[in-house]
């Protein structure tokens, strides 16, 4: 009886360790697969986040990435935003990884 109980407890411990190990590998590969895309428009608002009025008339909200110079952006600037994530998503919001000013036509 003791051997059976010991065997069951050992199997449960191995299963919990295996479950923890597989979660780390999934999370590690998920961040590397995220692609970037671009969208153009006019800066509508800046602050803790960027609000962009796109060329098709939609408002898009972006969090700022680490390399984006927020101080150089002003309302009314025509820009092209390179971002990761999905447009229109609020949780999590897309992240602007690059913002380049463009000439207004």
N, CA, C and O atoms as a MOPAC input file, in Angstrom:
PM7 MOZYME 1SCF
protein

 N      0.81900 1    -1.19400 1     0.00000 1
 C      0.00000 1     0.00000 1     0.00000 1
 C      0.87000 1     1.26800 1     0.00000 1
 O      0.57600 1     2.22500 1    -0.71700 1
 N      1.93300 1     1.26800 1     0.80300 1
 C      2.81900 1     2.42800 1     0.85900 1
 C      3.52500 1     2.64400 1    -0.46900 1
 O      3.69900 1     3.78300 1    -0.90200 1
 N      3.93600 1     1.55200 1    -1.12400 1
 C      4.62300 1     1.68400 1    -2.40600 1
 C      3.68200 1     2.27400 1    -3.46500 1
 O      4.09800 1     3.09000 1    -4.28800 1
 N      2.43000 1     1.86000 1    -3.43600 1
 C      1.45400 1     2.38600 1    -4.38100 1
 C      1.25400 1     3.88500 1    -4.15200 1
 O      1.24400 1     4.66700 1    -5.10300 1
 N      1.09800 1     4.27200 1    -2.91000 1
 C      0.91800 1     5.68700 1    -2.57900 1
 C      2.15800 1     6.50000 1    -2.95400 1
 O      2.03600 1     7.60700 1    -3.47900 1
 N      3.34100 1     5.96400 1    -2.69000 1
 C      4.58700 1     6.64600 1    -3.03800 1
 C      4.70600 1     6.79400 1    -4.55300 1
 O      5.13200 1     7.84300 1    -5.03800 1
 N      4.33900 1     5.77000 1    -5.29600 1
 C      4.38800 1     5.81900 1    -6.75400 1
 C      3.43600 1     6.85500 1    -7.31700 1
 O      3.78700 1     7.57800 1    -8.24900 1
 N      2.24000 1     6.93400 1    -6.76500 1
 C      1.25100 1     7.92100 1    -7.21400 1
 C      1.74200 1     9.34000 1    -6.93000 1
 O      1.62700 1    10.21700 1    -7.78700 1
 N      2.28300 1     9.57100 1    -5.74800 1
 C      2.79900 1    10.90200 1    -5.40400 1
 C      3.97500 1    11.28800 1    -6.30200 1
 O      4.07600 1    12.44000 1    -6.72300 1
 N      4.85500 1    10.34300 1    -6.59600 1
 C      5.99600 1    10.63000 1    -7.46900 1
 C      5.51500 1    10.97800 1    -8.88300 1
 O      6.05300 1    11.88700 1    -9.51500 1
 N      4.50900 1    10.25900 1    -9.37700 1
 C      3.97200 1    10.54800 1   -10.70500 1
 C      3.32700 1    11.93000 1   -10.74900 1
 O      3.48600 1    12.64700 1   -11.73700 1
 N      2.61200 1    12.31400 1    -9.71300 1
 C      1.99900 1    13.63400 1    -9.65700 1
 C      3.05400 1    14.74200 1    -9.64300 1
 O      2.88100 1    15.77900 1   -10.28200 1
 N      4.14100 1    14.51500 1    -8.91500 1
 C      5.21000 1    15.50200 1    -8.86500 1
 C      5.85700 1    15.66200 1   -10.24500 1
 O      6.16100 1    16.78400 1   -10.65200 1
 N      6.07000 1    14.58000 1   -10.95700 1
 C      6.65400 1    14.65600 1   -12.28900 1
 C      5.73200 1    15.37700 1   -13.26300 1
 O      6.19800 1    16.14500 1   -14.10400 1
 N      4.43200 1    15.13500 1   -13.15600 1
 C      3.47800 1    15.80600 1   -14.03400 1
 C      3.45800 1    17.31400 1   -13.79500 1
 O      3.37800 1    18.08600 1   -14.75100 1
 N      3.52900 1    17.74100 1   -12.54300 1
 C      3.51300 1    19.17700 1   -12.26200 1
 C      4.78800 1    19.84200 1   -12.76400 1
 O      4.74000 1    20.96600 1   -13.26200 1
 N      5.92000 1    19.16800 1   -12.64100 1
 C      7.16800 1    19.73200 1   -13.15400 1
 C      7.15000 1    19.79400 1   -14.67400 1
 O      7.62700 1    20.76700 1   -15.25600 1
 N      6.61700 1    18.78800 1   -15.31200 1
 C      6.53600 1    18.78400 1   -16.77200 1
 C      5.60700 1    19.89600 1   -17.26600 1
 O      5.88600 1    20.52600 1   -18.28700 1
 N      4.52300 1    20.13800 1   -16.56100 1
 C      3.59000 1    21.19700 1   -16.95800 1
 C      4.24400 1    22.57000 1   -16.82900 1
 O      4.03900 1    23.42700 1   -17.68900 1
 N      5.01400 1    22.79300 1   -15.79100 1
 C      5.69300 1    24.07400 1   -15.61700 1
 C      6.74600 1    24.28500 1   -16.69000 1
 O      6.89300 1    25.40100 1   -17.19000 1
 N      7.46600 1    23.26900 1   -17.04900 1
 C      8.51400 1    23.37900 1   -18.04600 1
 C      7.97200 1    23.69600 1   -19.42500 1
 O      8.58400 1    24.47500 1   -20.15500 1
 N      6.85200 1    23.12100 1   -19.80300 1
 C      6.31400 1    23.35900 1   -21.14000 1
 C      5.75000 1    24.76600 1   -21.27000 1
 O      5.74800 1    25.31100 1   -22.37400 1
 N      5.27800 1    25.36800 1   -20.20400 1
 C      4.75200 1    26.73300 1   -20.25100 1
 C      5.84100 1    27.74500 1   -20.55100 1
 O      5.57100 1    28.73600 1   -21.22900 1
 N      7.04300 1    27.54200 1   -20.08200 1
 C      8.13700 1    28.47600 1   -20.31900 1
 C      8.57200 1    28.47400 1   -21.77500 1
 O      8.88300 1    29.53200 1   -22.32200 1
 N      8.60000 1    27.31600 1   -22.41200 1
 C      9.03100 1    27.27100 1   -23.80300 1
 C      7.99700 1    27.91400 1   -24.71100 1
 O      8.37300 1    28.56100 1   -25.68900 1
 N      6.71500 1    27.76300 1   -24.42900 1
 C      5.67900 1    28.38400 1   -25.23800 1
 C      5.74700 1    29.90100 1   -25.13600 1
 O      5.63000 1    30.59500 1   -26.14600 1
 N      5.93300 1    30.41800 1   -23.93500 1
 C      5.96800 1    31.86200 1   -23.73400 1
 C      7.20500 1    32.46800 1   -24.39100 1
 O      7.14600 1    33.58400 1   -24.90700 1
 N      8.31100 1    31.75100 1   -24.37800 1
 C      9.53600 1    32.26400 1   -24.96800 1
 C      9.45100 1    32.38800 1   -26.47200 1
 O      9.99800 1    33.33800 1   -27.03200 1
 N      8.79200 1    31.47300 1   -27.14500 1
 C      8.72600 1    31.52000 1   -28.60400 1
 C      7.64100 1    32.47500 1   -29.08800 1
 O      7.70000 1    32.92200 1   -30.23400 1
 N      6.66300 1    32.80100 1   -28.26500 1
 C      5.55900 1    33.66200 1   -28.68300 1
 C      5.99800 1    35.08600 1   -28.97700 1
 O      5.47300 1    35.69700 1   -29.90800 1
 N      6.92800 1    35.63300 1   -28.23000 1
 C      7.37000 1    37.00600 1   -28.42900 1
 C      8.19800 1    37.18900 1   -29.68800 1
 O      8.21700 1    38.28400 1   -30.25000 1
 N      8.88800 1    36.14300 1   -30.15200 1
 C      9.75500 1    36.24800 1   -31.30900 1
 C      8.97500 1    36.25300 1   -32.61600 1
 O      9.48000 1    36.74300 1   -33.62600 1
 N      7.76900 1    35.72700 1   -32.62200 1
 C      7.00400 1    35.57900 1   -33.84200 1
 C      6.20100 1    36.82000 1   -34.21100 1
 O      5.57700 1    36.85100 1   -35.27200 1
 N      6.20200 1    37.83400 1   -33.36600 1
 C      5.36500 1    39.00400 1   -33.61000 1
 C      5.93900 1    39.84500 1   -34.74600 1
 O      7.09200 1    40.27100 1   -34.68900 1
 N      5.13500 1    40.08000 1   -35.77300 1
 C      5.55400 1    40.83800 1   -36.94500 1
 C      5.22200 1    42.30800 1   -36.76100 1
 O      4.39100 1    42.68000 1   -35.93200 1
 N      5.89900 1    43.14500 1   -37.56400 1
 C      5.59500 1    44.56500 1   -37.52600 1
 C      4.90300 1    44.95600 1   -38.82300 1
 O      5.02000 1    44.26800 1   -39.83600 1
 N      4.18500 1    46.06200 1   -38.77900 1
 C      3.47000 1    46.60600 1   -39.92600 1
 C      3.55900 1    48.12400 1   -39.84100 1
 O      4.00300 1    48.67000 1   -38.83100 1
 N      3.13300 1    48.80600 1   -40.90800 1
 C      3.17400 1    50.26400 1   -40.90700 1
 C      1.80700 1    50.83400 1   -41.24000 1
 O      0.99000 1    50.19400 1   -41.90200 1
 N      1.57800 1    52.05500 1   -40.76700 1
 C      0.36400 1    52.79900 1   -41.07200 1
 C      0.74100 1    54.28600 1   -41.09600 1
 O      1.56800 1    54.74100 1   -40.30500 1
 N      0.13000 1    55.02200 1   -42.00100 1
 C      0.40800 1    56.45800 1   -42.11800 1
 C     -0.79500 1    57.26500 1   -41.67800 1
 O     -1.93500 1    56.80700 1   -41.76400 1
 N     -0.52500 1    58.48000 1   -41.20000 1
 C     -1.60800 1    59.35200 1   -40.78100 1
 C     -1.07800 1    60.62400 1   -40.15100 1
 O      0.08400 1    60.99100 1   -40.32900 1
 N     -1.95500 1    61.29200 1   -39.40700 1
 C     -1.64100 1    62.55800 1   -38.76000 1
 C     -1.73000 1    62.37600 1   -37.24600 1
 O     -2.67900 1    61.78100 1   -36.73500 1
 N     -0.72100 1    62.90100 1   -36.53400 1
 C     -0.73200 1    62.82100 1   -35.07100 1
 C     -1.89800 1    63.65100 1   -34.55500 1
 O     -1.98400 1    64.85000 1   -34.82400 1
 N     -2.79600 1    63.01100 1   -33.81300 1
 C     -3.95600 1    63.69400 1   -33.26400 1
 C     -3.70500 1    64.09400 1   -31.81700 1
 O     -4.17600 1    65.13400 1   -31.35500 1
 N     -2.95200 1    63.24700 1   -31.10400 1
 C     -2.69800 1    63.51500 1   -29.69000 1
 C     -1.48200 1    62.72300 1   -29.23800 1
 O     -1.26500 1    61.59800 1   -29.68800 1
 N     -0.68300 1    63.31700 1   -28.34100 1
 C      0.43100 1    62.60500 1   -27.72300 1
 C      0.35000 1    62.79000 1   -26.22400 1
 O     -0.34700 1    63.67900 1   -25.73400 1
 N      1.04000 1    61.97700 1   -25.52300 1
 C      1.07700 1    62.00700 1   -24.06400 1
 C      1.69100 1    60.69700 1   -23.62300 1
 O      2.81600 1    60.37800 1   -24.00600 1
 N      0.96600 1    59.93400 1   -22.82300 1
 C      1.42700 1    58.60500 1   -22.44100 1
 C      1.26100 1    57.62800 1   -23.59300 1
 O      1.81000 1    56.52700 1   -23.55400 1
 N      0.51700 1    58.01300 1   -24.61000 1
 C      0.25500 1    57.17500 1   -25.77200 1
 C      0.09600 1    58.07200 1   -26.99500 1
 O      0.00700 1    59.29200 1   -26.86400 1
 N      0.06000 1    57.47500 1   -28.17200 1
 C     -0.08000 1    58.20900 1   -29.43000 1
 C     -1.44700 1    57.90800 1   -30.03600 1
 O     -1.83700 1    56.74700 1   -30.16000 1
 N     -2.17300 1    58.96300 1   -30.41200 1
 C     -3.42600 1    58.79900 1   -31.15400 1
 C     -3.16200 1    59.29400 1   -32.56400 1
 O     -2.75100 1    60.43600 1   -32.77300 1
 N     -3.40600 1    58.40800 1   -33.53300 1
 C     -3.13000 1    58.70100 1   -34.93900 1
 C     -4.44100 1    58.67600 1   -35.72100 1
 O     -5.23100 1    57.74000 1   -35.59500 1
 N     -4.66200 1    59.70500 1   -36.52300 1
 C     -5.78700 1    59.72500 1   -37.45500 1
 C     -5.24000 1    59.19400 1   -38.77600 1
 O     -4.47300 1    59.87700 1   -39.45500 1
 N     -5.63600 1    57.97300 1   -39.13800 1
 C     -5.07500 1    57.32300 1   -40.31800 1
 C     -5.64600 1    57.92000 1   -41.59400 1
 O     -6.60700 1    58.69000 1   -41.55500 1
 N     -5.05000 1    57.56100 1   -42.72000 1
 C     -5.46400 1    58.08300 1   -44.01600 1
 C     -6.88800 1    57.67200 1   -44.37900 1
 O     -7.54300 1    58.34600 1   -45.17400 1
 N     -7.37900 1    56.55500 1   -43.79400 1
 C     -8.75700 1    56.13100 1   -44.07700 1
 C     -9.76400 1    56.69500 1   -43.07700 1
 O    -10.92700 1    56.29100 1   -43.07100 1
 N     -9.31600 1    57.63500 1   -42.22400 1
 C    -10.22300 1    58.32400 1   -41.31300 1
 C    -10.47500 1    57.63900 1   -39.98100 1
 O    -11.35200 1    58.06500 1   -39.22900 1
 N     -9.72700 1    56.58900 1   -39.67300 1
 C     -9.89900 1    55.88000 1   -38.40100 1
 C     -8.87400 1    56.37700 1   -37.38200 1
 O     -7.74800 1    56.71900 1   -37.74000 1
 N     -9.26800 1    56.41300 1   -36.12700 1
 C     -8.35500 1    56.76300 1   -35.04400 1
 C     -7.74000 1    55.47900 1   -34.50800 1
 O     -8.44800 1    54.50900 1   -34.24000 1
 N     -6.41400 1    55.47700 1   -34.35200 1
 C     -5.69500 1    54.33500 1   -33.80600 1
 C     -4.86400 1    54.80000 1   -32.62000 1
 O     -4.24000 1    55.86000 1   -32.66400 1
 N     -4.85900 1    54.00100 1   -31.56200 1
 C     -4.11600 1    54.32000 1   -30.34100 1
 C     -2.92600 1    53.37500 1   -30.23600 1
 O     -3.07200 1    52.16400 1   -30.40000 1
 N     -1.73500 1    53.93900 1   -29.95800 1
 C     -0.50800 1    53.16000 1   -29.84100 1
 C      0.17800 1    53.46900 1   -28.52000 1
 O      0.18000 1    54.61400 1   -28.06800 1
 N      0.76200 1    52.44400 1   -27.90100 1
 C      1.70900 1    52.66400 1   -26.81800 1
 C      3.05000 1    52.98200 1   -27.46700 1
 O      3.30600 1    52.56500 1   -28.59600 1
 N      3.91100 1    53.72000 1   -26.76000 1
 C      5.22500 1    54.05400 1   -27.29900 1
 C      6.22300 1    52.95400 1   -26.98400 1
 O      6.28100 1    52.46400 1   -25.85600 1
 N      7.01600 1    52.56100 1   -27.99300 1
 C      8.12500 1    51.64700 1   -27.78100 1
 C      9.29300 1    52.38900 1   -27.16000 1
 O      9.27300 1    53.61500 1   -27.05200 1
 N     10.30600 1    51.64800 1   -26.75300 1
 C     11.45400 1    52.24000 1   -26.06500 1
 C     12.25100 1    53.21800 1   -26.93500 1
 O     12.79400 1    54.19600 1   -26.42200 1
 N     12.32300 1    52.96400 1   -28.24200 1
 C     13.18500 1    53.76500 1   -29.11600 1
 C     12.48300 1    54.94900 1   -29.76400 1
 O     13.09300 1    55.64300 1   -30.57700 1
 N     11.23700 1    55.19900 1   -29.43400 1
 C     10.49000 1    56.29200 1   -30.05800 1
 C     10.74300 1    57.58800 1   -29.29400 1
 O     10.59500 1    57.63900 1   -28.07300 1
 N     11.13300 1    58.65400 1   -30.03900 1
 C     11.37400 1    59.96600 1   -29.45100 1
 C     10.04400 1    60.72600 1   -29.38700 1
 O      9.62900 1    61.35400 1   -30.36100 1
 N      9.39200 1    60.65900 1   -28.23700 1
 C      8.07800 1    61.28100 1   -28.06500 1
 C      8.15200 1    62.80300 1   -28.13900 1
 O      7.19600 1    63.44900 1   -28.56800 1
 N      9.26300 1    63.37000 1   -27.73100 1
 C      9.41300 1    64.82800 1   -27.67200 1
 C      9.39300 1    65.46500 1   -29.05900 1
 O      9.03200 1    66.63400 1   -29.19400 1
 N      9.77500 1    64.71200 1   -30.09300 1
 C      9.84600 1    65.27900 1   -31.43500 1
 C      8.48800 1    65.29300 1   -32.14000 1
 O      8.37000 1    65.85500 1   -33.22900 1
 N      7.48200 1    64.69800 1   -31.54900 1
 C      6.16100 1    64.62000 1   -32.17700 1
 C      5.25300 1    65.73200 1   -31.67700 1
 O      5.20200 1    66.02900 1   -30.48300 1
 N      4.53900 1    66.33900 1   -32.61500 1
 C      3.56200 1    67.37400 1   -32.28000 1
 C      2.24300 1    67.05400 1   -32.96300 1
 O      2.21100 1    66.37200 1   -33.98700 1
 N      1.16700 1    67.54600 1   -32.39400 1
 C     -0.13300 1    67.36700 1   -33.01600 1
 C     -0.12400 1    67.98100 1   -34.40400 1
 O      0.37800 1    69.09000 1   -34.58800 1
 N     -0.67700 1    67.26800 1   -35.38700 1
 C     -0.71300 1    67.75100 1   -36.76000 1
 C      0.42000 1    67.24000 1   -37.62900 1
 O      0.38100 1    67.42600 1   -38.84500 1
 N      1.44300 1    66.59500 1   -37.04300 1
 C      2.54000 1    66.03600 1   -37.83200 1
 C      2.04400 1    64.86800 1   -38.67800 1
 O      1.30300 1    64.01400 1   -38.19000 1
 N      2.45200 1    64.83200 1   -39.94400 1
 C      2.19300 1    63.67000 1   -40.79200 1
 C      3.30100 1    62.65500 1   -40.53000 1
 O      4.48200 1    62.98500 1   -40.63000 1
 N      2.92500 1    61.42500 1   -40.19500 1
 C      3.91000 1    60.41200 1   -39.79900 1
 C      3.56600 1    59.05600 1   -40.40300 1
 O      2.43700 1    58.80300 1   -40.82400 1
 N      4.57900 1    58.19600 1   -40.42900 1
 C      4.40300 1    56.77800 1   -40.70700 1
 C      4.83400 1    56.03100 1   -39.45700 1
 O      5.95200 1    56.20700 1   -38.97400 1
 N      3.94600 1    55.19800 1   -38.93600 1
 C      4.20100 1    54.47600 1   -37.69600 1
 C      4.44800 1    53.00300 1   -38.03000 1
 O      3.63100 1    52.35500 1   -38.68300 1
 N      5.58200 1    52.49200 1   -37.57200 1
 C      5.84700 1    51.05600 1   -37.62800 1
 C      5.47600 1    50.50700 1   -36.26000 1
 O      5.93000 1    51.02100 1   -35.23800 1
 N      4.65300 1    49.46600 1   -36.23600 1
 C      4.11200 1    48.98300 1   -34.96400 1
 C      4.08400 1    47.46700 1   -34.92400 1
 O      4.15600 1    46.79500 1   -35.95300 1
 N      3.97700 1    46.94300 1   -33.70600 1
 C      3.71500 1    45.52800 1   -33.49000 1
 C      2.37300 1    45.41600 1   -32.79400 1
 O      1.95500 1    46.33300 1   -32.08600 1
 N      1.70800 1    44.30700 1   -32.99100 1
 C      0.39300 1    44.11300 1   -32.39100 1
 C     -0.68700 1    44.26600 1   -33.43600 1
 O     -0.41200 1    44.29100 1   -34.63600 1
 N     -1.92000 1    44.37000 1   -32.97100 1
 C     -3.07600 1    44.42500 1   -33.85700 1
 C     -3.77200 1    45.77000 1   -33.72800 1
 O     -4.11600 1    46.19800 1   -32.62600 1
 N     -3.97800 1    46.44000 1   -34.87300 1
 C     -4.69300 1    47.71900 1   -34.85200 1
 C     -6.10300 1    47.52100 1   -34.31300 1
 O     -6.75900 1    46.52100 1   -34.60700 1
 N     -6.55800 1    48.48000 1   -33.52400 1
 C     -7.90200 1    48.41400 1   -32.95400 1
 C     -7.96600 1    47.64700 1   -31.65000 1
 O     -8.99600 1    47.67300 1   -30.97500 1
 N     -6.90000 1    46.96900 1   -31.27800 1
 C     -6.87300 1    46.21000 1   -30.03200 1
 C     -6.53900 1    47.14900 1   -28.87800 1
 O     -5.65500 1    47.99700 1   -28.99000 1
 N     -7.25100 1    46.99000 1   -27.77800 1
 C     -6.97000 1    47.82200 1   -26.60300 1
 C     -6.22300 1    47.05900 1   -25.52000 1
 O     -5.57600 1    47.66800 1   -24.66800 1
 N     -6.30600 1    45.74400 1   -25.54300 1
 C     -5.65100 1    44.95300 1   -24.50400 1
 C     -4.96700 1    43.76100 1   -25.12500 1
 O     -5.61100 1    42.72500 1   -25.29200 1
 N     -3.71800 1    43.84400 1   -25.47300 1
 C     -2.83800 1    44.99500 1   -25.35900 1
 C     -2.94000 1    45.90500 1   -26.58200 1
 O     -3.28700 1    45.46200 1   -27.67700 1
 N     -2.63700 1    47.15800 1   -26.37600 1
 C     -2.62700 1    48.12400 1   -27.48500 1
 C     -1.40400 1    47.85400 1   -28.35600 1
 O     -0.39000 1    47.37200 1   -27.85200 1
 N     -1.47900 1    48.15500 1   -29.65400 1
 C     -0.29200 1    48.01500 1   -30.49700 1
 C      0.80700 1    48.95300 1   -30.01100 1
 O      0.52600 1    50.01200 1   -29.44800 1
 N      2.05700 1    48.56000 1   -30.23000 1
 C      3.20000 1    49.34000 1   -29.76100 1
 C      3.91300 1    49.95700 1   -30.95600 1
 O      4.32300 1    49.25400 1   -31.87900 1
 N      4.05400 1    51.27000 1   -30.92900 1
 C      4.78400 1    51.98700 1   -31.97800 1
 C      6.27500 1    51.79900 1   -31.72000 1
 O      6.80100 1    52.29400 1   -30.72300 1
 N      6.95900 1    51.08400 1   -32.61400 1
 C      8.38500 1    50.84500 1   -32.44700 1
 C      9.21500 1    51.87700 1   -33.20300 1
 O     10.40300 1    52.04900 1   -32.93000 1
 N      8.57600 1    52.56800 1   -34.16500 1
 C      9.25400 1    53.61500 1   -34.92300 1
 C      8.20500 1    54.59300 1   -35.43700 1
 O      7.14800 1    54.18500 1   -35.91900 1
 N      8.50200 1    55.88500 1   -35.33100 1
 C      7.61300 1    56.91800 1   -35.87100 1
 C      8.46600 1    57.88000 1   -36.67900 1
 O      9.35100 1    58.54800 1   -36.14300 1
 N      8.18900 1    57.94200 1   -37.97900 1
 C      8.96800 1    58.81200 1   -38.86700 1
 C      8.05400 1    59.88500 1   -39.45200 1
 O      6.96200 1    59.59200 1   -39.93800 1
 N      8.52200 1    61.13600 1   -39.39700 1
 C      7.75700 1    62.23800 1   -39.98000 1
 C      7.84400 1    62.13400 1   -41.50100 1
 O      8.88300 1    61.78000 1   -42.05700 1
 N      6.72600 1    62.45200 1   -42.16200 1
 C      6.66600 1    62.44400 1   -43.62500 1
 C      6.27100 1    63.82700 1   -44.09700 1
 O      5.71900 1    64.61800 1   -43.33100 1
 N      6.55100 1    64.12000 1   -45.35100 1
 C      6.14200 1    65.39800 1   -45.93100 1
 C      4.66100 1    65.36200 1   -46.21800 1
 O      4.17400 1    64.41500 1   -46.83500 1
 N      3.93500 1    66.37600 1   -45.78300 1
 C      2.50100 1    66.46100 1   -46.06500 1
 C      2.30900 1    66.84200 1   -47.52500 1
 O      2.93100 1    67.78100 1   -48.02100 1
 N      1.44000 1    66.10200 1   -48.20800 1
 C      1.22300 1    66.37800 1   -49.63100 1
 C      0.15100 1    67.40200 1   -49.82300 1
 O     -0.16600 1    67.75900 1   -50.95700 1

